[in-house]
Amino acid sequence: MNFRSLYVLFIAILLSLSACSSDSSIHGFDFNFENLTDKPINVKIYSTQSDYYNNTNVYLTGMMGLRGYYTIPVDKLVQGHTYYVDWYSDDLLYTNWYWSNITLRTAFKVGDNNYEYLVNTVEYSDRSRIIWMNGLGTQTTWKAVDAYNHSGANYISIWSSLTSAQQNVQIVLNKDFSAHLLFQNTSNQSVDSVLSYRPSYDNTNNISVITLLDLQQDTVGTLTSNFAPSTFSFNGADNITLANIKNMGYYQLLR
């Protein structure tokens, strides 16, 4: 083999090694979170779904600058293990806590074809997490403080005519989209109705609406955020909601 042939072979080997090295640095040694949003994004990674729902035992935490990356050496992650991600902007208007049938991933596995997690948002910012989870919380309790008869655009308070048992209505919302409707029946027995819920945000009117569902996924009622009882409109505070509960009526709930 002449010198030119040896030189060509040497260059080919170097290029091959360089390609392997480059590929390994992306897909072998690092797991990359890429921020496609226009805000810095916080990232928290949990090893179990329970930890994710309860905000406990954070495994890894990091920050991505806008249009930037958070890179984790892949040896910190177990191949094939499912990890759970919580990401959000500081103002909580961009977050992966929202409900959609095509929701962005809250979980990932490190594998041969998965070494990147893309952080993107829905078209508009969403205040639902601020309202229903009180920010970064895992649970909120909403307690009835008024009740109404509703006719057209009019809400007439009937609170003073209710017994203490009838006034004792609460709704508990959990981060995992489960809920509890707590009330007393006609025999004054405490009832805990186990539900799930689906929040949706109306960016135009700045309200979030929760649909409460029973175990058969039938609608039990709705919660509409930012209720202003003085004007019976929806331009009030985040901690006041109007509940329309099937077979029970309208309640003003306070967080």
N, C-alpha and C positions, 0 to 999 in steps of 0.2 A: 504494500500500500504506500503510495507516494505522499509527500508532505501535504499537498492540497487536499487529498482525500482525508487524511487524518485531521486536518484543520476543519473541514466541513463536518466530519463526524463529531468533533469536539464541540463545535457551535451547536449542532443539533441536540447533543446531550444537554448542554447548558440551557437551551431553550425549553427542552422537555422538563428539566428539573425546575426551571423558573415557573413554568405553567403549573406544575404540580404544587409548587410552593405557594403560588398565588391562589390557586383553588383551595388549598388546605387552609390558608389564612382566613378565607371567607367561609368555607363550609366545613372545615375540620377543627379549627381552634376557637372560633368565635361564634356566638349567637348574637345577632344584631336586631335591635329594635329601631325601626326607622320612623321618624316623626314626619308625617306628610302634612301636618297642620301648620297654622300660622302663629302658634303660641308654644312656649315651652311646656313640656308634658312630664309629669311625675309618673314613675313606674314602681309598683310594688308587686313582688312575685311571691306566691304562697305555694307550699308543697302539697296542700290538701284543699279540697273544696270547702270543707268545714272551716278551715282557717281563713279562707277568702271571704266567706259569708260573715264571719265573726270578727274580722280584722285582727286576728291573733297570729303570733309566730311568723312574722314577715321573714321570708327566707333571703330575699335580695331586694335592694331598693336602689333606684337611680333616677337620673334626670336626663331628658333629651332637650337640647336647644331647638328652637324653631327650625324646621327642615333639617334636623340633626339626628344623631344616633346615640343609643345607649348600648354598649358592647359588653358582652359577658363571655369570659373564657369558657369554652364548651365543657371543660373538665369540671366546672362547678355545677353542671347539670347532668342528670342521669339519663342516658339514652332510653327512650321509650316510656319514661315516667311522665305523667300528666302534671303540668304546672298551671297555676291559676293566676291571672294577671288582673290588676286593678290599675287603670291609668286615668289621669285627669289633669286638666290645667289648674293653675292656682285658684282661678275664679270659679272653677267647677262648671263652667259653661260647656266645656268639651270633656266628655267622660264616656267610658264604655258601659256605664250603668244606665241602660235604657232598654226598653223592650221592643223587639222587632223579630219577625220571623226570619229576617236576614241580618240579625244583629252581628256586629263585629265580634271576633273571638274573645272569650274570656279565658280560654284554656289553650295550651299548646303542648306538643311533644317534640323533643329533639330527636331527629331521625335522619336517615340518609338524604331525604329530600326536603328537610325542614330546618333551616338555620336562620330564618328571618321572620320577624313579626312586624307587620305594617300597622302603624297607628294612623287612623284617618277618622274623620267625623261625618256625621250626617250633614245635610246641606246647611242646616241652621243650628245655632247654639240652642241648648236645651237646659232649662232650669229645674227639671223634674227631680234631679238628685238633691238639689238645694232644698226643695220644698218637702219631698216625701221622706227623705232620709236625714233631713236637717244637716246637710253637708256630707261629711264623711262618716256619719253614724251607721249603725247596723239595724236600728229599729226605732220606730216612733210610735207613740200612743196618742190617739186623737179622742178627746172626751167631749161629749155633748154638753153644750151650755145654753142651747135654745132649740125650739122646735116650731115648725110652721105648718099652717094650711096654705096651700098654693093655689091661686086662681089667676090665670092669665099672667100678668107681670107683677101681681101682688103677692106678697108673703105676709101672712098675718100670724103673729106669735101666739102659740097656744101653750107655751112653757108652763105658765102658772096654773094651768088646768090639769097638768100631768102629775101623777103620783111620783114619789121619789124613785120607785121601782121603774116607772116608765122613763124617767129622766136618766136612768143609769145605763147609758149606751156608750160604748167605747169601740174604737177600731184600732187594732195593732197592725202595723205594716212592717215586714221584715225585708232585709236586703235581698233575700233569695226569692222575692216575689210571692211569698206566702203571706197570708193575713188571717186575723181572727176578728170576728164580729162578736162582741161581748154584750149581752143584754139580759133582761129578766123577762120570763114569759108571763102569761096571765095568772099563773099559779105562784108568781114571785120566785120561781126557781132560776138560778143562774144558768145561762146557756152560752157555750163557747162554740160558735159556728166556724169551722175551719174552711178557709177560702184561699184563693189565689187572686192575683190582680195583674192588670196590664196598664201601665202609664203611657199616655201619649201627650205630646206637647203641641200647643197651638202658638206658634211664634208670633203670629200677627196680633193676637189678643193677649199674649203673655200669660196664658193660663195652662195648667196641666190638668188633664182629666184622667182619673183612675176608673177602670171598669173592674168591679168586684165579680168574681166567678165562683160558683160552687164546685163540688167535686166532679159534677157532670159537665163542667164548663158552661153552664147556663148563667146568664147575667143576674146577679143579685141586686146590684145597685151601682151608683156612680159617686165619685167624689170630685168636686170641681174646686180648684185652688183659688186663692187670693180673693175670697169672698169678703165683701164689704157690707156688713149687716145694716149699717146706717142708711145706705142707698140701695141695698139689694142688688148690687152690681159686683163685677169681678175685677175690681181695681184696688183691692185691699192688701192686707199683709200676707206673707207667705205662710204664717202659722194659723190661718183661719180658712176653713173649707166648708162648702155646702154639700151635705150628703143627701142623696135621694135613694133611700133603701126600700126595696120591694116589701110590701105589706107592713111597712113601719112609717113611711112618710119622710118628710124633710127635716133634717137636723143641721144646726150650725155646730161644727166641731172645732175645738181649739187644741193645738199641739202644745 
